[in-house]
Structures are given as structure tokens and as C-alpha cells.
Amino acid sequence: MKVLSIVGARPNFMKIDPILRAFDRRPGRFESRLVHSGQHYDDAMSKIFFQELGIRQPDVYLGIGSGSHAEQTAAVMVGVEKLLLQDRPDIVLTVGDVNSTMAATISAAKLQIPVAHVEAGLRSGDRGMPEEINRLVTDAISDLLFTPSRDGDANLLREGVAPEKIHFVGNVMIDTLLRCRDLADSSEVFKELRVAKKGYALVTLHRPSNVDHRPSLEKLLGALNEIQQRLDVLFPIHPRTAKRIAEHGFQPQVDAMKRLKLTPPLGYVDFLALQSHAAMVLTDSGGIQEETTVLGVPCLTLRENTERPITISEGTNRLVGSDPERIVKEAFDILDHPPKVGRIPEYWDGKAADRIADVLDCVIP
Ligand code: UD1
């Protein structure tokens, strides 16, 4: 079976790695190639993940770079279409919900090449989020839908997807987390950043709705200012957010916060180590809501909604929105009354990629 897998942005890399490994464990059956669109191109957003996770080098790098949504989507579609016409794989595999995911899916579907989408069925119900549009389009035209949790199956069925296309396989991102836990245990990052285990809050912010508009970013920085009065706050900063802080003139405010430590984006292993030993994590990322659930670390999600409700119903996640008073109150509440550890969702067990390979083996001739 010729499988062409497509990745483009940071959160794709830890999802594709276990799947490529599962294919490699079945060498007579899968002939797999990897395409990197180049949506993320900085070493800290891309190369380091290939190095640390030992992901095979992409067979093709499209180098599309940054741009508007339409520009990025179009560039990936054109690049992927050319490859598909040359390569004619039996199936295209896409992961996650970034622009590269949707674009590659459209190109393949138009050429009548079957698409398997990993992390299907997640819905925030918020079409103001670019990822929600990507999820809806990708799932509507994919042929095999691999869901990470049963709510994904329910969402797809409600949208009229045929049940035989849907396969609940679990969470591939957790396959990578479990494989890398030992590596994270030996990380030197605590010494390098001079923080004590359990003595800091870890922050990530990059959603356009939080960082692009001046008033939203200002409010969130205000909340971080309060929180850093009580403990160290580590903030590995996404390039989008770094740009906005500079553009909106917030650098002096950031510099004035004595216990706020900004770092460039970190590699997978150091970031996993920091998540594992954080007093709490504050984030607007999707994947981090899942990782903190498995690690049993309290997570405050600074958004109004989540496409990953299982991290709230079973895990350690709380949706707190973007009101600074609420964020600070919830953060202090975690410090004063450490919450109970949640439960690990079904099939978030390190074997999701093997389930995917098994399904493909069964359904593709
Ligand atoms: C993208 C995904 C988002 C994912 C996030 C993870 C979409 C719509 N969004 O958002 O779902 O959560 O990745 O990081 O696909 N930039 C760099 N270096 C890079 C990449 C980007 O400096 O290597 C800067 C550029 O100025 C770019 C901006 O960051 O314009 C945003 O990058 P982009 O890929 O458009 O979106 P993200 O915010 O990273």
C-alpha cells in the first residue's frame, strides 16, 4: 500500500511520528512517503521536532512558508496536486486541523485518491476559529476518519458521515508522549531556566483570537502579571505572539514582570518535561489540553470553547475564557486547593498508531 502522509505545522509532527513507526513495523505491507508543506519553517518550530523525535526526513519539502489563509491553502493544494499526479498513492494520510491538513485533503479528494484523516471528528462549534473550518472541510471529504475520542464519532454521525468510515482509534499524540517520557525525565531544562519543579506556571498563547487584537492580548498579559506575583511564570513564545507583543508595544510591560520568563519556542522533550512538573499550565493550544490530562497536571484553557471536551469531563482541564479576573481566580484556586487528578481517556494508551495501521491494512486492498 503506497501511503503519502502530509505534515506542515508544529502540532502535526508529534502526531505523524508514531504512525510512520507503525508503518515501518509492517515493511512488506506499507510503502510510506512523507511530505512537509513548510507551513512552519523556523528550526524551533519544525527541525528540532524531526531531530528529537527521530522522525524520518521528509521525502518532499514544499517550502510554502507563511501567508494569508488563502495563500497558504492554495500553495499547499498546488504542490500536493503535482506530487499526487506523479506518485499516485493508494491513500493520502493527513493529521490534525491546520491549513496544510485541509489543503492536502482537498487536492487528493479532487483526484479521487482516498484520504484518511487522523484526529477526525473534533468540533469546537466555533467557526470563528480557522481550525474549525479546516476540521469541517477535511472530515466532510475524507474517506476514513480516525477519531481520538468517542465524542468525535458522535459529532461525525450527527453530520451524516457513514458509520463505516469512522474508526475510534485513540490519540496518536499520546503515543509520542508515552514514548518520550523517559527522555523528558533526563531533561536539563529546569537547571537551564532556573525553575524548581512544581514551582512555576507554564504558559502558551498563540490563537489569533487571543493574541492578534490589542485589547485581548493586553488583558491576558494583565492576568499573567497578577499570577507572577505568586509564582514563576514560564512562557515559551510562539512567533505569532512574539510579533504581536512587539507590534502592540507591550515589550516594556513584559520586561517589567520580574517572575515572567520568556523563552523562544522549546523543543518537544524540554517542553514535555516542563509540562510534567508544572504547578499548572495556562494555554490556548489544543494538544496541550490533552497532554496535561494524561500527565495529571491542572490546565486552564484560555478560550471560550474547546473541541476536546473529554479533557474537561475526564481530565484536568478547565475552560476559563479570557476574562483576566476569572483567570487569576482559577489560577490561585489551583495553588490554594490542588485539584484532584483526572482519569486517562479510553485508548490514550500509546497504541493508537498501531490501530490505524491495522485498520488501513484491513480496508485498503
Ligand atoms: C498554525 C495553525 C494552528 C496551530 C499552530 C501551532 C492554521 C490555520 N493554524 O497557527 O492550528 O495551532 O500552527 O503553532 O493552520 N511563523 C514564523 N515561523 C514559523 C511559522 C510561522 O515566524 O516557522 C510566524 C509567521 O509570521 C506567520 C505566523 O507565525 O505569519 C503564523 O503562522 P501560521 O502557520 O500562519 O499560523 P500559526 O499561528 O502558527
Boltz pocket constraint, residues with backbone or C-beta under 6 A from the ligand:
constraints:
  - pocket:
      binder: B
      contacts: [[A, 9], [A, 10], [A, 11], [A, 39], [A, 40], [A, 41], [A, 42], [A, 43], [A, 45], [A, 46], [A, 66], [A, 67], [A, 97], [A, 98], [A, 99], [A, 100], [A, 130], [A, 131], [A, 206], [A, 238], [A, 239], [A, 240], [A, 243]]
      max_distance: 6.0
